[in-house]
Amino acid sequence: MIELNKDNFEEEVLNFDGKVVVDFWSESCDHCMEIMPEVKKLAEEFADDFKFAKLDIKGNRRLAIGQKVLGLPSIVFYENGEKVEHLSGEDLEPEDIRKELEARA
């Protein structure tokens, strides 16, 4: 998974011609840390269809807010630079992410 920050977000996500999944997370978000291993497995499984990246909101809070990410964890789907889906919340499960990946693959 690509590590995103304010310096490479535009290039890796907004200017990318294809499908990108961004995991917005924080070390202080217990649920983020809990689902991260499953998100990494999904990244490997769906690597042929999607570019996977993650953005630690620590130090990138303005960028996250600019993307309308106000809660964690947030999994945001982009196609050709356009935000097309946003999954978020304490009840977010890896199976929810899998269903969205399968629908968009």
Secondary structure, DSSP 8 states (H G I E B T S, - for coil): -EEE-TTTHIIIIIT-SSEEEEEEE-TT-HHHHHHHHHHHHHHHHTTTT-EEEEEESTT-HHHHHHTT--SSSEEEEEETTEEEEEEESTT--HHHHHHHHHHH-
